[in-house]
Structure formats: structure tokens, C-alpha cells
Amino acid sequence: MTQARDEIQDKLADTELQRDKAVTEWADDKRTHTELESKIRRMSTWILFCFLLVTPYSLVTSIQVTN
């Protein structure tokens, strides 16, 4: 009986460890995803700024957006 209980406790501990690892991995992936989104936003803003910086004002104002 003690051996069976020990095996069950070992399996439970292993399952909890796997769960904790999965939660940690998910949190790390979420953080990486958020950081990449932030970098993309900054790059997009920088690209737009550079475009506006090098494009003559008359050309920018003459561009029409159509639906």
C-alpha cells in the first residue's frame, strides 16, 4: 500500500512539475510576443517618420486615399 501511495505521489509531483514548466514557458512566450509587437510598432513609426522626412510635402499632400 505504501509503495502504491509513493508511486501516486511521485506521478502527481511529476505532473505538477510539468504544469509549472508549461506555465513558465507560456509566460515566456507571451512576454516575447509582447516585446516583438512593441518592436514592430516602433519600427513602423520610424519607417513612417523617415518616409515623411524624405518625401516632399507637396507629394504627401497630393496622395489621396481611396476606399
JOJOFEN-V832873 format. One record per pair of residues at least 24 apart in sequence whose ideal C-beta (glycine too) atoms are under 10 Angstrom apart, sorted by the first residue. I is the first residue (numbers start at 0). GAP is how many residues later the second one is. Records with the same first field share a line. If there is no record, write none. Layout:
# JOJOFEN-V832873
I = GAP  GAP
This chain:
# JOJOFEN-V832873
none
